[in-house]
């Protein structure tokens, strides 16, 4: 069946923000015949997939790895395309290399047997058995939650409860009422392994001491495989943008949205900062939902519990240099001495006095680096819209002196202009308070409190990491799917085949992500 191409403004859609969630929604809508315009204040697509210039070329200063590949294969298939025809992916058999202050290291792999052997060599046979049980439990949880939670447009507690009751073996794996840290304390004798898997709470902006035990399933999402995108993660955003243009999506970059307009209780379009009004019966907001709850765009459609409390932010370095002293993999984690101290400081809205540092050696894994390499270093930070010059200097000292103490040095050592702070993130993503993951994952009910695709305003929908199913590039992509499906249902567009591409897509802006304030930017 051919898609519908509807000419009246009631069936035009405006997507605010060209993050992965917005691009996912725009592509799917365009493929079903909806006329889509994407408005983005930054100069290029990607949202939190951003780059910074360096002597070795653009360096990623956002997400660095692709997981849950089937989510992206499904996106391209939904619009009649193949992922492999638009993006070149390289699988990383080595998931990450982990370093501790006592000099010990541990590599983990996408091959379960290789990881078990590595843990055995690292901490002994008992630890290997404990890891095997933990990995099995994480797989069980992931498979149980994928359908009723991640793939569901509007997860509800009752269906999940019924699902668990039908599969009572899930109950001990979920460890209801326990934090992730407590679960890991029961799962591993070795404190280093507890620290390693507790770090997965930070993938969604939380602390292992306050996040639910079920977040252990994140390990399985990574263990299924991680891929590097040739050209960097921003190449994925560019590919989605280019395909959307080919499908007829119009893009306006460097344009801010002042207001989501309404008439008679329904969305009527968006008003741009340059005075233009885009008439539309459908608006997808691909920004932090907190911007709506705060009335930033005069469309208060999100309950307070859907956006508060806030998740973590970060101090992010992006630079080129020559490393020495430590043999790095593509993905590396340098652990602090005491995670309780680190997360205790974060809970007090303070920069950690002793922090775990993630180091992405962007040019490793695909090619053999020769000369300066591109690096991204991430230190978890508290959300907040204020970062002083003194804090920036402190971050520089703590980051690079810590790594030097653990044997890793860079030449030249990056200057402070290579640092993005929580304050910078707040400027780039208005009303986010610098939080990178939307609502905090803390508490047993956090999953059910995130806003879903539909809002209380007719015609206004959400996509992005701040909406269900949550933070991360695959989750943002799924949020776009949920938004598009909700819109098509509400418009009663039942076509199941992509329409022929139409000309007229426009592209404005450069290939690199700007770090300027961006009300329209999103994840």
ABEGO torsion letter per residue (X at the ends): XBBBBBABAAABBBBBEABAAAAAAAAAAAAAGBBBBBBBABABBGEABBBBBBAAEBBBABBABBBGAAAAAAAAAAAGBBAAAABBBBBBABABBBBBAAGBBBBBBABAAAAAAAAAAAAEAAAAAAAAAAAAAAAAAAAAAAAAAAABABBBAAAAAAAAAABAAAAAAAGBGBBAAAAAAAABABAAAAAAAAAAAAAAGBBAAABBAAAAAAAAAAAAEBBBBBGEAAAAAAAAAAAAAAAGBBBBBGBBBABBBBBGGBBAEBBBAAGBBBBBABBBBBBBAAAAAAGAAGBBABBAAAAOBBBBBBBBBBBBBBBBGBBBBABBBBBBABAAAAAAAAAAGBBBABBBBBBBBAABGABBBBEBBBBBBBBBBBBEABBBAAAAAAAAAAAAAAAAAAGBBBOBBBBAAABBBAAAAAAABBGAGGBAAEBBABEAAAAAABBBABBABBGBBBBEAABOAEBEAAAAAAAAAAAAAAAAAAAGBABABBBBBBBGBBBBEBABBBABBBAABBX
